[in-house]
Amino acid sequence: MRRKGLGVRGVTLVIALMGSAAPALAQLDLAAPQELRVFDTPSDSGGSLTLIWPPASYDSEEIVYQVLVKEGSQQANPSDFTVIEEFPSNTHYIGDSEWTWWTRPAAEDHHHVTVRSGKAFELKAGGTYSVAVAVVSGDQHVASEIVHAVPEPNWVNWNQLNNLLLALLFGGIVFVAITLAKKRDMFLRRIPGLDAVDEAIGRSTELGKPILYLTGAQDMGDPSTIAAAVILGRVAKRAAAYETELMVPHREPITMAVCQEITKQAYMEAGKPDLFKEDSNFFITSDQFSYTAAVDGIMLRKKPAANFFMGAYFAESLLLTETGASTGAIQIAGTDSDHQLPFFVTTCDYTLIGEELYAASAYLSREPVQVGTLRGQDIGKALILGVLIVGTLLATVGAALDTQWPRLFLDIFKDMK
């Protein structure tokens, strides 16, 4: 907003600001806003001030409030003030704002304005500012007393206290689940795609053909690649037991090194360390389609009887799986790349969809941390589903009865900035 000189209105404002508003009040029959509070906006970075004042009997659409701001605390002319906001006096209530019930600074029927930097005015943290609120009705103006405030950055965002508590709650659930998983076995639903793993390895053994295993396009920092590496350990152990050749081409050197160790450990656990080959895990290239072309060539030359596609994939997914399908191999895929799932479902015999990839990792490894984390996540999802159902019902009741008490529950799960 542009900076406004108050002109004729300024005369009235001067009188009000100098504390001589009594004659004007009698003439205009308007009362200046009372009990105006201006303070640093809590839970912010110091770039705003909050204004609060109680409602007046004259609040209506015809009468307007103007928020006036000036930098500094010294006495000044009305022209030094900037009108940064103007609105009907029956709007801008705390009840209509985003305040949560544990940070709300006043009753819901109080007026509320947040002063921030704009085109007409720049608010700086640490500076002192003079603020007043004027009531305007036609040519009649009455202003409140001038109040001073200093915006400052805050250490804690109390609006997000609920997020902290919810994070601690879910973290506690996962911690308890991991502790229980270390003490006893936890039931995990069997995933159909896992039953096909042994079938695919057995078929490769019967036909005397190798197994091809891919760990995806991401590095070891991606959760889907970690899950793919864990499943590789299970596949390698079974392949070692059946003395079936295993091929694991990579496009990321660190992933290759990790998978080499996992494969070596799997052969040792199977009691066949002499069958382990260092070159069963080999690096091709980091380029997406060069890697795809090389793997397609391996499929056409070696004709593996079982192809595993685990991890994250992009545009290369359909090129890989179509080539594998043309060779007649059993194909099992698992990915959390939702944009590639249609291609895997169409071209593969079995597909682990989304979080089934992580569930498969926990199921096969039976590692307490993974099993407990999976169970804790399931409990958390159940709680979220229950909150959605209860929250929907309470929001409906609040809207139907025009009451505010459901917000006591709804605000707990609100994502505040």
C-alpha positions as CSV (number, residue, x, y, z in Angstrom):
1,M,0.0,0.0,0.0
2,R,1.2,3.5,-0.7
3,R,2.1,6.0,2.1
4,K,-0.8,8.3,2.8
5,G,-0.8,11.8,4.1
6,L,-3.9,12.3,6.3
7,G,-4.9,15.8,5.1
8,V,-8.1,17.0,6.8
9,R,-8.3,13.6,8.5
10,G,-4.9,14.4,10.0
11,V,-6.2,17.3,12.0
12,T,-8.5,14.9,13.9
13,L,-5.8,12.4,14.3
14,V,-3.4,14.9,15.7
15,I,-6.0,15.9,18.3
16,A,-6.5,12.2,19.1
17,L,-2.8,11.4,19.3
18,M,-2.1,14.4,21.5
19,G,-4.7,13.2,24.1
20,S,-7.3,15.9,23.3
21,A,-9.9,13.7,21.7
22,A,-12.8,14.5,24.1
23,P,-14.4,17.3,22.0
24,A,-14.0,15.2,18.8
25,L,-15.6,12.2,20.5
26,A,-18.6,14.2,21.5
27,Q,-19.0,15.6,18.0
28,L,-18.5,12.3,16.2
29,D,-20.2,10.1,18.7
30,L,-17.5,7.5,18.1
31,A,-15.2,6.0,20.7
32,A,-11.5,5.3,20.1
33,P,-10.4,1.7,20.3
34,Q,-9.8,0.9,23.9
35,E,-7.2,-1.4,25.5
36,L,-5.1,-1.7,22.4
37,R,-2.3,-4.2,22.9
38,V,0.7,-4.3,20.6
39,F,3.4,-6.8,21.1
40,D,6.0,-8.9,19.3
41,T,4.3,-11.8,17.5
42,P,5.2,-14.9,19.4
43,S,6.8,-17.9,17.8
44,D,8.1,-16.0,14.7
45,S,11.5,-14.9,13.4
46,G,11.0,-11.2,14.5
47,G,9.4,-9.9,11.4
48,S,6.0,-8.9,12.7
49,L,3.9,-7.3,15.4
50,T,0.5,-8.4,16.7
51,L,-2.3,-5.9,17.5
52,I,-5.3,-6.9,19.7
53,W,-8.2,-4.9,20.9
54,P,-11.7,-5.7,22.2
55,P,-14.8,-5.3,20.0
56,A,-16.9,-2.1,20.1
57,S,-20.6,-1.6,20.0
58,Y,-20.4,0.3,16.7
59,D,-18.6,-2.6,14.9
60,S,-20.3,-2.9,11.5
61,E,-19.6,-3.1,7.8
62,E,-19.9,0.7,7.4
63,I,-17.4,1.7,10.0
64,V,-13.7,1.0,9.1
65,Y,-10.6,0.4,11.2
66,Q,-7.3,1.8,10.0
67,V,-4.0,0.5,11.3
68,L,-1.3,3.2,11.5
69,V,2.4,2.5,11.9
70,K,5.5,4.6,12.2
71,E,9.1,3.7,12.9
72,G,10.5,5.1,16.2
73,S,8.9,6.1,19.4
74,Q,9.4,9.8,19.3
75,Q,6.4,12.2,18.9
76,A,5.6,12.8,15.2
77,N,3.2,14.4,12.8
78,P,0.3,12.4,11.5
79,S,1.8,12.4,8.0
80,D,4.7,10.3,9.3
81,F,2.3,7.4,10.0
82,T,1.6,4.9,7.3
83,V,-1.8,3.3,6.9
84,I,-0.8,-0.3,6.3
85,E,-4.2,-1.9,6.6
86,E,-7.9,-0.9,6.4
87,F,-10.9,-3.2,6.9
88,P,-14.5,-3.2,8.1
89,S,-14.9,-3.1,11.9
90,N,-16.9,-6.3,11.9
91,T,-14.0,-8.4,10.6
92,H,-10.5,-9.6,11.7
93,Y,-11.4,-11.5,14.8
94,I,-9.1,-13.9,16.7
95,G,-11.7,-16.6,16.2
96,D,-11.2,-16.4,12.4
97,S,-7.4,-16.6,12.6
98,E,-5.1,-19.5,12.8
99,W,-4.2,-19.2,16.4
100,T,-4.3,-22.5,18.3
101,W,-6.1,-22.6,21.7
102,W,-2.8,-22.9,23.6
103,T,-1.2,-19.8,22.0
104,R,-4.4,-17.7,21.6
105,P,-3.6,-14.3,23.3
106,A,-7.1,-13.1,24.0
107,A,-10.8,-14.1,23.6
108,E,-12.0,-15.1,20.2
109,D,-14.2,-12.0,19.8
110,H,-11.3,-9.6,20.0
111,H,-10.0,-7.9,16.9
112,H,-6.6,-9.2,15.6
113,V,-4.1,-7.8,13.1
114,T,-0.6,-9.0,12.3
115,V,1.7,-6.2,11.0
116,R,4.3,-7.3,8.6
117,S,6.7,-5.7,6.1
118,G,5.1,-4.7,2.8
119,K,5.5,-2.4,-0.1
120,A,4.6,0.6,1.9
121,F,6.4,-0.2,5.1
122,E,9.4,-2.3,6.2
123,L,9.4,-3.9,9.6
124,K,12.9,-4.7,11.0
125,A,13.6,-7.0,14.0
126,G,14.9,-5.1,16.9
127,G,13.5,-1.7,15.9
128,T,10.9,0.3,17.9
129,Y,7.6,1.1,16.2
130,S,4.7,3.3,17.1
131,V,1.2,1.9,16.4
132,A,-2.3,3.2,16.6
133,V,-5.7,2.2,15.4
134,A,-8.2,4.7,14.0
135,V,-12.0,4.4,13.6
136,V,-13.2,5.9,10.3
137,S,-16.8,6.7,9.4
138,G,-17.1,8.9,6.4
139,D,-15.1,12.1,7.3
140,Q,-15.1,11.2,11.0
141,H,-11.9,9.8,12.5
142,V,-11.0,8.9,16.0
143,A,-7.6,7.3,16.9
144,S,-6.5,5.3,19.8
145,E,-3.5,6.1,22.0
146,I,-0.1,5.4,20.5
147,V,1.5,2.2,21.6
148,H,5.1,1.1,21.1
149,A,6.5,-2.3,20.5
150,V,9.7,-4.0,19.3
151,P,9.6,-7.1,17.0
152,E,12.2,-9.7,18.1
153,P,13.1,-13.2,17.0
154,N,11.9,-16.0,19.2
155,W,13.7,-19.2,20.2
156,V,10.7,-21.5,20.3
157,N,7.7,-21.8,17.9
158,W,5.0,-22.6,20.4
159,N,2.5,-23.0,17.6
160,Q,4.2,-26.3,16.7
161,L,4.3,-27.7,20.2
162,N,1.7,-30.2,19.1
163,N,4.0,-31.4,16.3
164,L,6.8,-32.0,18.8
165,L,4.5,-34.0,21.1
166,L,3.2,-36.1,18.2
167,A,6.7,-36.8,17.0
168,L,7.7,-37.9,20.5
169,L,4.6,-40.0,20.7
170,F,5.3,-41.8,17.4
171,G,9.0,-42.1,18.3
172,G,8.0,-43.7,21.6
173,I,5.7,-46.2,19.8
174,V,8.5,-47.3,17.5
175,F,10.9,-47.5,20.4
176,V,8.5,-49.7,22.4
177,A,7.9,-51.9,19.3
178,I,11.6,-52.4,18.7
179,T,12.1,-53.3,22.4
180,L,9.3,-55.9,22.1
181,A,10.7,-57.3,18.8
182,K,14.0,-58.0,20.6
183,K,12.2,-60.0,23.3
184,R,9.8,-62.0,21.2
185,D,8.8,-62.8,17.6
186,M,6.2,-60.5,16.1
187,F,3.7,-61.6,13.5
188,L,4.1,-60.2,10.0
189,R,1.7,-60.8,7.3
190,R,3.1,-63.0,4.5
191,I,3.4,-61.2,1.2
192,P,2.6,-63.3,-1.9
193,G,5.6,-62.0,-3.8
194,L,7.9,-63.4,-1.2
195,D,6.5,-66.9,-1.9
196,A,7.6,-66.5,-5.5
197,V,11.2,-65.8,-4.5
198,D,11.9,-69.4,-3.7
199,E,9.9,-70.5,-6.8
200,A,12.0,-68.3,-9.0
201,I,15.3,-69.5,-7.5
202,G,14.1,-73.1,-7.8
203,R,13.2,-72.6,-11.5
204,S,16.7,-71.1,-12.2
205,T,18.3,-74.1,-10.5
206,E,16.2,-76.6,-12.5
207,L,17.0,-75.0,-15.8
208,G,20.6,-74.4,-15.0
209,K,20.3,-70.7,-15.7
210,P,21.5,-67.7,-13.7
211,I,19.6,-65.3,-11.5
212,L,19.7,-61.6,-12.3
213,Y,19.2,-59.1,-9.4
214,L,19.0,-55.3,-9.8
215,T,19.1,-52.9,-6.8
216,G,17.7,-49.9,-8.6
217,A,18.9,-46.5,-9.7
218,Q,19.6,-44.8,-6.3
219,D,22.6,-45.0,-4.0
220,M,22.8,-46.5,-0.5
221,G,21.3,-43.3,1.0
222,D,17.9,-44.2,-0.4
223,P,15.7,-46.4,1.8
224,S,14.5,-48.5,-1.1
225,T,18.1,-49.4,-2.0
226,I,18.8,-50.4,1.5
227,A,15.7,-52.7,1.4
228,A,16.8,-54.1,-1.9
229,A,20.2,-54.9,-0.4
230,V,18.6,-56.7,2.5
231,I,16.4,-58.8,0.1
232,L,19.6,-59.5,-1.9
233,G,21.0,-61.3,1.1
234,R,18.0,-63.6,1.2
235,V,18.2,-64.3,-2.5
236,A,22.0,-64.9,-2.4
237,K,21.7,-67.3,0.5
238,R,19.1,-69.4,-1.3
239,A,21.2,-69.2,-4.5
240,A,24.2,-70.5,-2.6
241,A,22.3,-73.4,-1.1
242,Y,21.1,-74.4,-4.6
243,E,24.5,-73.6,-6.2
244,T,22.8,-71.3,-8.7
245,E,24.8,-68.5,-10.4
246,L,23.9,-65.0,-9.3
247,M,24.5,-61.8,-11.3
248,V,24.1,-58.4,-9.7
249,P,25.0,-55.5,-12.1
250,H,25.4,-52.1,-10.5
251,R,25.4,-48.4,-11.6
252,E,26.7,-47.0,-8.3
253,P,30.1,-48.1,-6.9
254,I,29.3,-47.8,-3.2
255,T,26.2,-49.9,-3.6
256,M,28.3,-52.5,-5.4
257,A,30.8,-52.6,-2.5
258,V,28.0,-53.0,0.1
259,C,26.2,-55.7,-1.9
260,Q,29.5,-57.6,-2.3
261,E,29.8,-57.9,1.4
262,I,26.2,-58.9,1.8
263,T,26.5,-61.6,-0.8
264,K,29.7,-62.9,0.7
265,Q,28.1,-63.1,4.1
266,A,25.1,-64.9,2.6
267,Y,27.3,-67.6,1.1
268,M,29.1,-68.0,4.4
269,E,25.8,-68.5,6.2
270,A,24.7,-71.0,3.6
271,G,27.9,-73.0,4.3
272,K,29.2,-72.5,0.7
273,P,31.9,-69.8,1.0
274,D,34.0,-71.5,-1.7
275,L,31.2,-70.8,-4.3
276,F,31.3,-67.1,-3.7
277,K,32.6,-65.1,-6.7
278,E,33.8,-61.5,-6.3
279,D,32.6,-60.7,-9.8
280,S,29.0,-61.7,-9.1
281,N,28.5,-58.0,-8.2
282,F,30.0,-55.9,-10.9
283,F,29.9,-52.2,-11.9
284,I,28.7,-51.2,-15.4
285,T,28.2,-47.4,-15.6
286,S,26.4,-44.6,-13.8
287,D,24.7,-43.4,-17.0
288,Q,21.0,-44.4,-17.0
289,F,20.4,-45.7,-20.5
290,S,23.9,-47.0,-21.0
291,Y,23.3,-49.2,-17.9
292,T,19.9,-50.2,-19.3
293,A,21.3,-51.2,-22.6
294,A,24.0,-53.3,-20.9
295,V,21.6,-55.1,-18.7
296,D,19.3,-55.8,-21.6
297,G,22.2,-57.3,-23.4
298,I,23.0,-59.5,-20.4
299,M,19.3,-60.7,-20.4
300,L,19.5,-61.6,-24.1
301,R,22.8,-63.3,-23.9
302,K,22.6,-65.1,-20.6
303,K,18.8,-65.6,-20.6
304,P,18.5,-65.7,-16.8
305,A,15.5,-67.7,-15.6
306,A,14.6,-65.2,-12.8
307,N,14.9,-61.4,-12.8
308,F,14.6,-59.4,-9.6
309,F,14.0,-55.6,-9.9
310,M,14.2,-54.1,-6.4
311,G,14.7,-50.5,-5.4
312,A,14.0,-47.2,-7.1
313,Y,13.5,-46.9,-10.9
314,F,12.8,-44.3,-13.5
315,A,12.3,-44.3,-17.2
316,E,14.4,-47.4,-17.6
317,S,12.0,-49.7,-15.8
318,L,9.8,-50.6,-18.8
319,L,12.9,-51.2,-21.1
320,L,14.3,-53.6,-18.5
321,T,11.2,-55.5,-17.7
322,E,10.0,-55.8,-21.4
323,T,13.3,-57.3,-22.4
324,G,13.2,-59.7,-19.4
325,A,9.7,-60.8,-20.2
326,S,10.7,-61.5,-23.8
327,T,13.2,-64.1,-22.6
328,G,10.5,-66.0,-20.6
329,A,12.0,-65.3,-17.2
330,I,10.1,-65.1,-13.9
331,Q,10.1,-61.5,-12.9
332,I,9.6,-60.1,-9.4
333,A,9.7,-56.4,-8.8
334,G,9.5,-54.2,-5.7
335,T,9.6,-50.4,-5.7
336,D,8.4,-47.3,-3.9
337,S,8.5,-45.3,-7.2
338,D,4.8,-45.0,-7.6
339,H,5.2,-43.5,-11.1
340,Q,6.8,-46.8,-12.3
341,L,4.4,-49.2,-10.6
342,P,2.1,-49.5,-13.6
343,F,4.9,-50.8,-15.8
344,F,6.1,-53.3,-13.2
345,V,2.6,-54.6,-12.5
346,T,2.0,-55.1,-16.3
347,T,5.3,-56.8,-17.2
348,C,6.3,-58.7,-14.0
349,D,4.8,-61.8,-12.4
350,Y,4.8,-60.4,-8.9
351,T,5.2,-56.8,-7.7
352,L,5.8,-55.5,-4.2
353,I,4.0,-52.3,-4.1
354,G,5.3,-49.3,-2.1
355,E,5.9,-50.1,1.5
356,E,5.6,-53.9,0.8
357,L,9.2,-53.5,-0.3
358,Y,10.2,-52.4,3.3
359,A,7.9,-55.0,4.8
360,A,9.6,-57.7,2.7
361,S,13.0,-56.5,4.0
362,A,11.9,-56.8,7.6
363,Y,10.1,-60.1,7.0
364,L,13.2,-61.8,5.3
365,S,15.8,-60.4,7.7
366,R,13.8,-60.7,10.9
367,E,16.1,-58.1,12.3
368,P,14.4,-56.7,15.5
369,V,15.0,-53.0,14.6
370,Q,13.4,-53.4,11.2
371,V,10.5,-55.6,12.5
372,G,9.9,-53.2,15.4
373,T,10.0,-50.1,13.1
374,L,7.5,-51.7,10.7
375,R,5.2,-52.6,13.6
376,G,5.5,-49.1,15.1
377,Q,4.7,-47.5,11.7
378,D,1.6,-49.7,11.4
379,I,0.4,-48.6,14.8
380,G,1.1,-45.0,13.9
381,K,-1.0,-45.4,10.7
382,A,-3.8,-46.9,12.7
383,L,-3.7,-43.9,15.1
384,I,-3.7,-41.4,12.1
385,L,-6.7,-43.2,10.6
386,G,-8.6,-43.0,13.9
387,V,-7.8,-39.3,14.2
388,L,-9.1,-38.7,10.7
389,I,-12.4,-40.4,11.5
390,V,-12.8,-38.7,14.9
391,G,-11.7,-35.3,13.5
392,T,-14.1,-35.5,10.6
393,L,-17.0,-36.2,12.9
394,L,-16.0,-33.4,15.3
395,A,-15.6,-30.9,12.5
396,T,-19.0,-31.8,11.2
397,V,-20.6,-31.4,14.7
398,G,-18.8,-28.0,15.1
399,A,-20.1,-26.8,11.8
400,A,-23.7,-28.1,12.3
401,L,-24.0,-26.7,15.9
402,D,-21.9,-23.6,15.2
403,T,-19.7,-24.3,18.3
404,Q,-16.0,-23.9,18.9
405,W,-15.3,-26.7,21.4
406,P,-14.3,-29.3,18.7
407,R,-11.3,-27.1,18.0
408,L,-9.8,-28.2,21.3
409,F,-9.2,-31.6,19.6
410,L,-8.7,-30.4,16.0
411,D,-6.0,-27.9,16.9
412,I,-3.8,-30.7,18.4
413,F,-3.4,-32.1,14.9
414,K,-3.1,-28.9,13.0
415,D,0.1,-28.1,11.1
416,M,1.0,-24.6,12.2
417,K,3.8,-22.5,10.8
